[in-house]
């Protein structure tokens, strides 16, 4: 900034501060012009504080501008009392558990809060945060398990009969057991717990204390503290809101269309929406009932009434293998974890396992092999972490087997099974002829039935997305799909419903994606696409001559969206941008 500019700002500031204190106070306490009436509580002083914080963070000449605004208005992003308190918490040399430190902390909080009703609660919550931080520092940075244990014991002793502290103590105890002497080995569940506790993995004392300061500041009254990067946070929230309200918005992995603050967000997604028919695959001689991409997206398999499975290489969609061996219509297929094998079921009442490299059938397992009786085998799914598979049957059978035809577990179910789905070898989802969704926790040998939901309509199929293990999609007769949140198996809940398709007589398999879309075929030969969050119908696509049986979305880490559909015309269609 030039001297002339600095001087002019200083001169204006002096003039304002000397001659117009009343006018400045009036402006600061006024509502921001242009906001809706219900937002009138948002005043100019709040916006100026955010601008000052942003300018200060930019540094250099911009900090000078922030300083002049402060001198002119009397506003301060962080007052001296708050700075002193924050610096005290950041000092790793200070014994935060000492009596003198505790007294100083309580005094700081008392001066910052002022409200006696809130004071005791905030002082208590700050003490809990400090003990949590000291525990994590002792355990992870100092590798002093004994010291961590002492801190944990004082936490429970100082706050008896406190449910929140009890829950925190259980988590900290779990960490103490998980780490042992091997701090470097952190599994995914421990990593998730550390993240939940606000610990930065790989961080040092400085990062730990900075996290503590931010957590403490979040407890203080909003008129005392401006959270870090607050203006940027608000901008990000506003842009995200605009995107999510665009019916064509699909989350992307790249910034192919940079956003701007100078006008409303325009995602250009209508032109980039994957609704174009890219190719038609016509290798089947009869109706095609099932399509499924492999776990990596390298292959696409389709199953047909012509008793064959076509496997395509998704780079070119040329036929990779043509699997022949079933004696009747193939109704279901599933991929092994490494995409080296396929398992299929058929109206011939057999399960076949196929080797993708050779294209040969490496195992044929009949209903007699598995059940010693005539049982209709319908749904069959590979487990991801073993060669075990699960079978569901309308003859009230739900069983896990291995490739040696040995029974691993019999659920002894009393319902006719319409369809099933596995979620990361952790949850088993079953829809029954009795209009129920049954959810099992299969992480333990007991295979616990966690919940049963009575949907009270006929359910035809259930699907999950490999990239979204928290949700499942159910096709419901006669014109409906339902999206359920299953993140907690004991407490699933309905997220949304989607209407418009026709499915009164046949089994249709919809598709839920991690890209904010729900897709389904229909008996009228149309493909329906909905916005997953809002439930509004976005597109109806014509690509088949008759009933569309199944849709699947290609797993990918890029923004090259593709998906497949198949129908009674025997055609597999590939769709994309």
N, C-alpha and C positions, 0 to 999 in steps of 0.2 A: 504494500500500500504506500502511495506517495505521501510526502510530508504535507502536501496541500490537502489531500483527502483526509488524512488524520486530523489536520487542523480544523477543517470545515466541520467534521463530525464532532470534534471536541467543542467547537464554538456553538454548534447547534444544541449540543447536550447542555452546555452551561446556560444557554438562553432558556431552554425548556425547564431545566431544574430550578433556575432562578425565578422565572416569571409565571410558570404555569403548573404548579404542583397540583392545584385543584383539578385542572383540566386533565392532567395525566392520570390522576386517581380515578376520575370519571371514566376515562377511556379504558383503563385496565379492568374496571369492574363491569364494563358493558359486555353484552353477549357478542360473540363473533358474528359479523354481518353475513347474511346469506344462508345461515343454518336454519333448519326447520324449527318452529316454535317449541316443540318438545325437547329441543336440544339447547334451550336458552340458558341452562345452568353452566354451559361451557363458555367461559369468559376469555377476553383478550389476554389476560395475564397468564392463563394456562398455555395458550398458543405461543406467547412470547418466551415463556420458560423453555418450551420444547425447541424453539428456534435458537435460543441462547445456548442450550446444551449442545445442539448440533454444531453450531459455529465454534464453540469451545473445543469440541472433539476434532474438528477440522484443523485447528491449531493455526499458527502463523498469524497473518493479518486478520483472519476471520475471528480469532480469539479477541483481537483488539475491538472488533465491532461488538462482540458479545459483552465485553467489559464496558463499553460506552452505553449500551442498552441498560446494563445493570446500574450504572451511575445515574442514568437519566430517570429510570423508573423505580429504583430501589429494590428491584426483584433480584433474587439470588437463586441459582439452580441448586446449590448446596450451601447451607449456612455454616458458619464456623463451628457451631456445636456439633452438627452432623459430621463434618469433616474430622473433627477431633475424635469422635466416637468411632468412626470407620477406621481411622489410622490406628487406634488402640486395638481394635479387633484384628487388624492385619499384622500386628507386631508378633512374630513367632517367638520372641524372647519373653513375652509376658506370660505369666502363669494365670491363665483365664479361670482356673478353678480355685485360686486363692481367695481368701476372705476379703482382702483389700480390693482385688479385682472385681469381685462380685458386687461390692458396695459401689465402686466407681461405675460399673455397668448399670446398676439400678438407678443411680443418680442421673446418668446420661439419659436413660429411657424416660425417667420422670420429667426431665426438662423438655424432652422432645414430644412427649405424649400430652401431658397436662390433664387429660381426662381420667379421673380416678376410677371410672367404671371399666376402662380399658387397661389401665396401668398394670394391675396385678396379672392379668392374662398375658399381656405382652412380655412382661418381665419373666414370667414362667416359661413361655414359648422360646424366648431367647436363650434361657439357661439350658433348655432341652437341645436346641440347635448347637450350642457350644459343646455340650457333652458328646453329641453325635459326631461333631467334627473332630474332637480330641480322640475319640475312639478310633475313627477311621485313620487319622494321622498316626496313632500308635501302632495300629495293626498293619497298615500298608506301607507307610513311609519309614517309620522307625523299626518296624518288624519286631515290636515288643508286645508279644501276646499277653504277658502278665499285666503290663500297664493298661492295655486295652480292656482286659477283664476287670481290673479295678475300676476303671471309668464306667464300665457297664453296670457294675454292682452299685456304684453311687447313684447312677441314673435311676435304677429301680428303687433304691432306698429313699431317694429324695422325693420321688413322685409315686407313692403307693396308690393302688386303686385307681389308676388313671388308664383308661382304655387305650388312648393314643400312645402313651409311653409304653404300655405293655406290648402293643403291636410293634412299635419301633424296637423294643428290646428283643423281641423274637427274631426280627430281621437281622439285628446286629449279632445275636447269638449264632444264627445260621451262618453268617459270614465268618465268625470266629472258627466254626467247625470246618467250613468249606476251605478256608485258606490253609489252616494248619501251619506247616513250615514251608509251603510252596506258594508263595505270593505270586510268582510269575505265571502260574497255571490258573487261568480264569476261564471257566466254561461259560456258555451262553446264558444260563440262568443266573449265575453269579454276576455276570456283566450287566444283565438287565436289572438286578437288584441294586447294584452300585449306581446305575443311572437313575433309578427311582429315588435313591437316597441323596442325589445331587453330587455324587463324586465323579470327578473327571479322571477317567482311566489314563494312566501315564502322566498325570499331573504331579506337581511338586507342592511344597508348603505354600508357596505364593498363590498357586491356583486354588488350593484348599481354603486359604483365608479369604481370597476374593469371592469364592462361592459362599462362604459364611457371611461375609458382609452383605452380599446381594440378598441372601435369604433373610437376614435380619432386617434389612431395609424394607423388604416386602411386607413385614409385619407392622411397620410404622404407618401412621395416618397418611393418606394420599396427599394431603396438602403440605406435608413436610418433606416428601421425597419424590424426585423425578427418577423413575427407573432408568437404567442405562439404555442408550439407543432407543429411547421411547418414540421419537418421531419416525425413525425407520421401521419400528415395529408396527405403528399405526398405518403407515403407507403399505407395508406388506399385507396387513389384514385387509385393507381396502381393495387392493389389487386382487387378492385371493377371492374376496367376495364377488367382485365383478366377474372373475373367471368362472366361478361355480354357478353363477346365474346365467351364464351362456349355455344354452342347451346343447351346443355342439362342442363344448370344451372337453378335451381329453387330456389328462395329465401327461406331460412329456418328459423325456430324459434330457432334452437339449433345449437351448433357447433359440429355436429356429425363427421365432417371431418375437423380437425383443419388445418388452412392454415400455410404455412411456407414461410420464406423469402429466403430459401436456394435453391429453384427451382421455376419454374413457377407454379402458382396456378393450382392444379388438383382437381376439385370438386368431382370426382368420380360419377358424376350424371348420367352417362349412365347406371350404374348398379342400381342406385336408382331412375331411371325414372319410373313413374307410368304407365307402358305400359302392365302389365301382367293381363290377364283375371283371376279374382279371383273366380267368380261364375256366374252361369246362373240362372235367376229366370224365371220360366215358369208357371205362374199362370193365364195367359191370353189365351183365346181360339181363338183369332184373332189378327189382326195387333195392335201394340202398337204405339201410336202417340205422347205421351207426358210423360216426366219424370221430376220430380222436388223435390229436397231436401227441407226439412223444414228449417226455418231460423236458428235453432240451429244445424241442421245436425242430429238430433235424428231420423228423419223419412225420408223415400223416398216414394213418391207417383207416380204411373204410371196410365195413362188413355188409354183406348183401344176402338177399334171398337166393342168389345164384350159388350159394354155398362156398363162396370164396372170400378171401381178404386181399385187398389191394394195398400195398405199402408204397408210398411215394417219397422221393427225396425232395424236401421242400425248397432246395436251392433252385431247382428247375421244374419240379413237379412231374418229372419223368417217373415211370413205373420202376420202382426199386426191386420189389419182390411181389410175386403173385402166389399166395398161399392157398393150396388146394388140399382138402382132406376130410372136411365135414360132409355128412350125408344129408344135411337139411339146412334150413335158414340159419344164418349166424346172427345172433341177437345182441351180443355184448362183447366188448374187448377191453383189455387193460394192459398198460405198459409196465415192465419191470423198471426198477430205479435207474439202471444204467442204459435203458433203451435197447438192451441186447435181446430181450425176449418179449413176446406177446402171449397173453392168455385169452382164450376165446370160449364162449359158450354158444350152444346151438340147440335147435329144436330136436336134434338127434340124441339129446340127453347126455352129451359128453362135454368135457372140458378138454381143450387141447392147448399145449404149450409149444410155441414156435421159436426156433432160433433164427434171428434176423440175418445173421451172416450167411448161413447156408440156405435159409428159406425152408428148412425141413421141420417137420413135427417131431419134437423130442419127447413128448409125453401125451398119451391119450388116457383120460380118466373118465370112466362112465359113472352113471348114477348108481349102478350096482356096486362098483368099486368103492364108492364113498358111503352109500347108505344101505346097501344090501336090499334095495327095493326100488320100485319105479318112482322116481322123484323128478319133477320138472326143474331143471337147472336154468336159472334166468341170469341174475346179476352175478358177476364174478370180478373180484378186484385183487390185484397183487398188493401185498404189503411192500413198502418202500425199502425197508431195511432187512428183508429176508426173502426167501423163496416160498414163504407161506402165502396162502390166498384164502379169501373168504367167499362163500357162496350163499346167496339168498334165493329162496324158492317160495312160490305161492302154495306149496304143500307144507307150509309151516316149518321150514328148515332154515336155520341160520348157523353156519358152522365154519370153523377155520381148519384148513388142512395144510399139509406140506406136500411136496412133489413126490414123496414116497407113498402117497395115498393114505397117510396116517392122520387120524383125527387129532387135532391139537386142542380144540375147544368146541363144545356144543352149547349154544346159548339157550337151548330148550325153550324155544319161543312158541307161543300159542296163537300167533297171528300169521296171516298170509302175507308174505313179503312181496311188495311191488317193486322196490328198488332200494339200492344202498349206495353209500359213498364213504370212503376213508379220507381222513384229514391228517396228513403227516404222521400216520401210525399212532395218533394220539386220541382221535375221536372216531367213532363209528356212527354214521347216521343211517337210519332205516325208516322208510315210509311203508306203511302197511295198508292192506285192503280195508282195514277198520278206520281209515281216515286219521291215522296217527303218525306223528313224527317222534321217533324214539332215538335218544342220544345216549351213547355208551362212552364211558371213559375207559380206554383200553391201554392205559399206560401201566397198569398193574395186572397181575395174573387173575384178579377177581373179575375183570371186565365189567365194572359196575355200571348198572343202568342209572344214569344221572337224572334223566327227566323224560317224561312222556307228554306230548302236546296233542290235544284233541283239536284237529283243524276243522272237522265236521263237514268236509267236502272230499270228494274222491281225488286222491293223489296219484299221479301217474309216474313221476320221475323226480329224482333229486340230483343236483350237480353242485360241484364246488370248483373254485378257481385255485390252481396251485400257488398263485401269488397273493391270495386273499383267504387265509385259513379261518378268518373270523366270521365268514358268512356262507350260507348255503341258499340255493335257489330251488324252489319246488314248483313244478308244473301242476296246476290244479284244474280239474274239469269244472265248467266247460269253457271258460274264457279268461283264465286268471293265472298269474304267477305270483309267488310270495317269496320275499327275501327275508331271511331270519339271521339274526346275530347269534352265533353259537360260541362266542369267545369264552363264556363261562357255561360249561355244560349243564350245571345245575340251575341256571337262570337264563335260558334263551329268551329272546323277545323278537317280535315282528318288527321289521324295519320299514318295509314298504310293500305295496301291491301294484301289479302292472296288469292293465286290461287291454283288450282289443283283439287278441288272437282267437282262433276257433280250435277247440280240441275236445269235441264231445265223444268221439268214437275210438280214437287211436292214441298210442303212447307217443308223446312229443317231448324231446329233450332240449330245454333251453340252455342258456349259457350266461354266467355272470363273470365279468372281467374286473381286473384291477384298474381299468381305464374309464371308470364312471359310466359303464354301459351294461345294459341287460338286453340279450337278444333271444329270440325264439322263432321257430318255424310255426306253421299253422296249417290247418286243413284246407284253407282257401288258396294255398300255394304262394302266400306272401311271407316275407321275413319282417318281423316287427322289431324295432330297436327303440329302447326307452333310455332316458336319463336315469341312472341308478339312484341318485339322491332324491330327485324331485318326483320321479314316477311318470313324467310326461312323455308321451310318444313323440319320437324325433323323426323317424323314417319308417316307411313301408316299402320294401324292395321286392320286385318281381324278378325271379331267376329260375324258377322251376315250373313245370307244367301242371303239377298237382301237389298232393300232400308233402310237406317238408318235415322230415322225421327228426333231424338232429343237427345241432350247430356246435362248433368248438372254436375257441380263440387260440391263436398260436402264441405260445410262450416266447417272449423276446425281451432283451434288455434295451433294444433300440426303439425308435419311433416308426419303424417300418411295419405298420399294423397289417396283419392278415388274419383271416378267419375262413372257416370252411362250413359249407352246408351240404346236406344230402337229402334226397327225396325219393318218392315212389317212381319218378321218371328214370331212376337208376344213375343219375348224374351226381357227381361231386363238384360243387362250384367253389372256386377260390375268389375271395373278395379282398379288396384293399384300397389303397389311396390311388 
